[in-house]
Amino acid sequence: MINAIRGINFHAKKGDFIAVTGKNGSGKSTFARILNRLLVPIEGSVIIGGLNAMDEENIMAIRKNVGMVFQNPDDQLIGSIVAEDVAFGAENIGVDENKLWNRVIGSLETVGFENAREFAEKRINQLSGGERQKVALAGVLAMQPSCIVLDEATSMLDKKSRSDILKLLRQLNKKVGITIIMITHLMDELVYADQVYVMNQGTIAMKGRCQEIYHREEQLVDLGLEVPVQAKLARLLFQRRILDRADLFSADVVAENIKKRYPHKFYIDTAMPVERVSHRKQNPMRAIIVDNIDFSYGNNKVLENVSFSIEKGEYVALVGRTGAGKSTLLQQLPGLLKPTKGSIFVDGVDIWDKTTDLRGIRCKIGFVFQYPEQQLFAKNVYEDVVFGPRNVGVSEIEAEKRSYEAIRLVGLPEDVYDLPMDKLSGGQRRRVALAGVLAMQPDYLILDEPVAGLDPEGKREILQIIDALHKEAGITIIVVSHDVESVSQYADRVLIVGDRQVMDGGTPAEAFYTLYKKENDINMLPYTMQLLVRLREMGLDVDCFETDINGCVRQIEKTLGR
């Protein structure tokens, strides 16, 4: 038997903010569940709030004081409407009925729902993944715990929502005194913590403050992790003697430091650039065309008069706030959902025409869901991947050939062929889901949050696989992603979804700048653009449309005359 974790010594004082990171399979989630007494270690002792977690009679007291937010909100949402779900935990620990409603509304407002009373009446099954995650956190807050453990709880949120949640956690930690233990492999989140633990193969591999952890880049890479963009950029600017410190990880702080050192380069009349969108040649043949569609869930209109096209061979990303309707829109392209108005054409064919072979359309368009377990159902990896080709009329030999090739393409070793699904990590399940789609040899590949929940190494590998499918196999890629850094690196064009509309944002840099101007929120930008925008706002005449880290440094050096 292999222990998921072993020999761990961990101590958190009241009011600490601790981050625990590590690659998928390092033991983070197992460790988190021990803190909430969902699991019991086979050796050692666990004391939580002065109570012995090994003692059965302490379970309820521990769970009352230690709230748990999971990576997949569906693992903890049990109600049919939002208010019912948020109230569930508080109700079960005996909160007075007269106080319960105020706790529900207060918790929903705390996690960022402005119209909390209206939102409380929404049905859970009509919420986006990000909205469900906020509801799960609200349910924990309604219990008013003394400690909150978050197991990858921000991985499905857009950048703005993620920033808001992290700031909220910091506020709860500093002003209310709630102890925060945050399990994450989003390396930029470590800056919020007072102390960082890095796990590897069930043990603690590193421990220290985030700047100490970021400094050990070679060791982080060996552990399947990475140094985030802001730490790399700070180090580069320090090495070029533009910054006087290498441990500045906020765009505001870095910009202030540069202005303090080079005040004569900043001018009060420097104007912000106008929004811009690159023009492209339209080619309506062999493409996906969405023509004036509406879509509603009951009385809730999600999309209205939406029109756009995707050309053959493009790599298109859909971005926008959590709950904007991105996943709903994606599911209409292969006919998984039917618009309430309008038409969708694939290769010139109206997919909802009575004469259309919708099954044939779905063979052309591969779809990988946000949660891969939603489409994995067979007894083992091979049987799941081979299922699609077997059911579209190809020979058994051809189906087998396609399946082995698809499994190889997504980087899975041969020894996983016979593994049951419950033996796979989250990253492996994501690859199996992708392999099952690729075995159908689609012309178009749709991916809903393909890297959410993956560690840096897994994310990098999946993105490289998708990029190779685009560049080498010529597959048209359509992806929803909250990861602005990967979108800026890989996408050709970005569509912005919001306010029930879709607009062509142009290149990634152009689209993110448009979002920033629209939302008046710098968190919508990749980090390099955040810094350049802040410098421009302060009066340094830099080009804000730069997403490459080295290009950002060159832009700053050029403007400073260095």
Helices and strands as residue ranges (DSSP letters): E 17-21, H 28-35, E 47-48, E 51-52, G 56-58, H 59-65, E 66-69, G 73-75, H 82-92, H 97-110, H 116-119, G 124-126, H 129-141, E 147-151, H 159-171, I 172-176, E 179-183, G 187-192, E 195-200, E 203-208, H 210-215, H 217-222, H 229-239, H 251-261, G 263-265, E 288-297, E 300-310, E 315-319, H 326-332, E 341-346, E 349-350, H 358-364, E 365-368, G 372-374, H 381-390, H 396-409, G 414-416, G 421-423, H 426-438, E 444-448, H 456-471, E 476-480, H 484-490, E 493-498, E 501-506, H 508-519, G 522-524, H 527-538, H 549-560
